[in-house]
């Protein structure tokens, strides 16, 4: 068993968990990863350009294979060799180990995009299901095309369409034409979020309530029957 002093004096190598998580996804083989870790260990010990012998002896491979691994890592954009001049004017080489993190960042960004797209696709699928549940029947091809047009051409968000559906149901209007007028009305008013629409609805309710009190008419129900096909007919 090794002594505690030997263990402590051997030092440690700090490795980001991102390397272990993404090295396969950026195209590295197990051998390339192990070679990269050997370079990382050497760099953290102060030697940024170790000889090939120093690396290959720990991996029990030939120098020829070591040079092949270096070339493979450089070709994949994971490793680079930089040349600079020191204070005495002598050229020095070093392994740049940072390009891999740009590769990892690209993979992470792609995963975020894919996750976002998956969430949006799930929302759209649920949107069609919600329409059929509220209408109590399957949607016709024309209705499916209309909703697709709202999403793909008019660029209405799923949330906005769901709010329009809710508004139509509250007014007992099971019609996409009715909903289309709702969406157009919101677009003209530049209302693109749930909060903005709720604020507008509260203001509309307030105006209707004030109008009814002024004319001494009977109070309206809490949810007014708003005619979206004729917005000015209150």
C-alpha positions in Angstrom: 0.0 0.0 0.0 1.3 3.4 -1.0 2.0 5.9 1.8 0.0 9.0 2.3 3.0 11.2 1.6 3.6 9.5 -1.7 0.0 9.9 -2.6 -0.1 13.6 -1.7 3.3 14.4 -3.4 2.1 12.8 -6.6 -0.3 15.7 -7.2 -3.7 15.7 -8.9 -5.0 16.5 -12.3 -8.1 18.7 -12.6 -10.4 17.5 -15.4 -13.7 19.1 -16.3 -16.7 16.7 -16.2 -17.7 18.1 -19.6 -14.8 16.1 -21.1 -16.1 12.8 -19.7 -19.6 13.7 -20.7 -19.0 14.9 -24.3 -15.8 13.4 -25.6 -17.6 10.8 -27.5 -20.1 13.3 -28.9 -17.3 15.5 -30.3 -15.9 12.5 -32.1 -13.0 11.3 -29.8 -12.1 7.7 -29.4 -11.2 6.2 -26.1 -7.5 6.2 -27.1 -7.6 9.9 -28.1 -9.3 10.8 -24.9 -6.6 9.0 -22.8 -3.9 10.7 -24.9 -5.6 14.1 -24.4 -5.7 13.5 -20.6 -2.0 12.6 -20.6 -1.3 16.0 -22.3 -3.6 17.7 -19.8 -1.8 16.2 -16.9 1.6 17.3 -18.3 0.3 20.8 -18.9 -1.0 21.2 -15.4 2.4 20.1 -14.1 4.1 22.9 -16.1 5.2 21.1 -19.2 3.0 22.3 -22.1 5.0 20.4 -24.8 6.1 17.0 -23.4 8.2 14.7 -25.6 6.3 11.9 -27.2 8.3 9.4 -25.2 7.0 10.9 -22.0 3.4 10.4 -23.1 3.6 7.0 -24.9 5.4 5.2 -22.1 2.4 5.8 -19.7 0.0 4.4 -22.4 2.2 1.5 -23.4 2.1 2.5 -27.1 4.7 3.3 -29.7 5.7 6.8 -30.6 4.3 6.2 -34.1 0.9 5.6 -32.7 1.3 8.7 -30.4 2.0 10.9 -33.4 -1.0 9.4 -35.2 -3.2 10.3 -32.2 -1.8 13.9 -32.2 -2.7 14.2 -36.0 -6.1 12.7 -35.4 -6.9 15.2 -32.6 -5.7 18.1 -34.7 -7.7 17.0 -37.7 -10.8 16.8 -35.6 -10.2 20.4 -34.3 -9.7 19.2 -30.7 -6.0 19.9 -30.3 -3.7 22.5 -31.8 0.1 23.3 -31.6 1.1 26.9 -31.1 4.5 28.3 -31.8 5.8 31.4 -30.1 9.1 33.1 -29.2 10.3 33.4 -25.6 12.0 36.3 -24.0 15.3 35.1 -25.5 13.9 35.0 -29.1 13.9 31.2 -29.2 10.9 29.5 -30.7 8.8 27.3 -28.4 5.9 25.0 -29.1 3.0 24.2 -26.9 -0.1 22.0 -27.1 -3.3 24.1 -27.1 -5.8 22.0 -25.3 -8.7 24.5 -25.4 -10.2 23.9 -28.9 -12.1 20.9 -27.5 -14.3 23.2 -25.4 -15.5 25.1 -28.5 -16.5 21.7 -30.0 -18.3 20.8 -26.7 -20.1 24.2 -26.7 -21.3 23.5 -30.3 -22.7 20.1 -29.2 -24.4 21.6 -26.2 -26.0 24.4 -28.3 -27.2 21.7 -30.7 -28.8 19.8 -27.9 -30.5 22.9 -26.6 -31.9 23.6 -30.1 -33.1 20.0 -30.4 -34.7 20.0 -27.0 -36.4 23.3 -27.8 -37.7 22.0 -31.1 -38.9 18.8 -29.4 -40.8 20.8 -26.8 -42.4 23.0 -29.5 -43.4 19.9 -31.5 -45.0 18.4 -28.4 -46.9 21.6 -27.7 -48.2 21.6 -31.3 -49.3 18.0 -31.0 -51.1 18.8 -27.7 -52.7 21.8 -29.3 -54.5 19.7 -31.9 -55.6 17.3 -29.2 -56.9 20.2 -27.1 -59.0 21.4 -30.1 -60.6 18.0 -30.6 -61.3 17.6 -26.9 -63.0 21.0 -26.7 -64.9 20.5 -30.0 -65.8 17.0 -29.0 -64.9 15.7 -32.5 -62.0 15.1 -34.9 -60.9 18.2 -36.8 -61.6 18.4 -40.5 -58.7 18.6 -43.0 -59.6 22.3 -43.6 -59.5 23.0 -39.8 -56.1 21.2 -39.5 -54.8 23.3 -42.4 -56.0 26.5 -40.8 -54.3 25.8 -37.5 -51.1 24.8 -39.3 -51.3 28.2 -41.2 -51.7 30.0 -37.8 -48.5 28.3 -36.6 -46.3 28.3 -39.7 -47.4 31.3 -41.8 -49.0 33.7 -39.3 -46.4 32.7 -36.6 -48.9 32.7 -33.8 -47.5 31.0 -30.7 -49.1 27.9 -29.3 -49.9 29.8 -26.2 -51.7 32.6 -28.1 -53.8 30.0 -30.1 -54.8 28.3 -26.8 -55.9 31.6 -25.4 -58.0 32.3 -28.5 -59.5 28.8 -28.1 -60.4 29.5 -24.5 -62.0 32.8 -25.4 -64.1 31.2 -28.1 -65.2 28.4 -25.8 -66.2 30.9 -23.1 -68.4 32.6 -25.7 -69.7 29.2 -26.9 -68.4 29.8 -30.4 -66.9 26.5 -31.7 -65.6 28.1 -34.9 -62.1 28.6 -36.2 -63.4 31.6 -38.1 -64.4 33.1 -34.8 -61.0 32.4 -33.4 -59.3 33.9 -36.4 -61.0 37.2 -35.7 -59.8 37.0 -32.2 -56.2 36.4 -33.2 -56.4 39.2 -35.8 -57.8 41.6 -33.2 -55.0 40.8 -30.8 -52.4 41.2 -33.6 -53.9 44.6 -34.5 -53.6 45.6 -30.8 -50.0 44.2 -30.7 -51.0 41.7 -28.0 -48.6 38.8 -28.1 -48.5 37.4 -24.6 -50.9 36.0 -22.0 -50.2 38.9 -19.7 -50.8 41.6 -22.4 -54.1 39.9 -23.4 -55.3 39.6 -19.7 -54.5 43.3 -19.2 -56.5 44.2 -22.3 -59.4 42.0 -21.2 -59.5 43.6 -17.8 -59.6 47.0 -19.4 -62.4 45.9 -21.7 -64.4 44.6 -18.8 -63.9 47.8 -16.9 -65.1 49.9 -19.8 -68.2 47.7 -20.2 -68.9 47.9 -16.5 -68.6 51.7 -16.5 -70.9 51.9 -19.6 -73.5 49.8 -17.9 -73.4 51.8 -14.7 -73.7 55.0 -16.6 -76.8 53.8 -18.4 -78.2 52.2 -15.2 -78.5 48.9 -17.0 -78.4 45.6 -15.2 -74.9 44.3 -14.4 -73.4 42.0 -16.9 -72.2 38.5 -16.0 -68.6 38.2 -14.8 -67.6 36.9 -18.3 -69.1 39.0 -21.0 -70.2 37.5 -24.3 -67.9 39.4 -26.7 -68.7 39.2 -30.4 -65.4 38.7 -32.1 -67.0 38.6 -35.5 -68.3 42.1 -34.9 -65.9 43.6 -32.3 -67.6 47.0 -32.2 -71.0 45.3 -31.3 -70.9 45.2 -27.5 
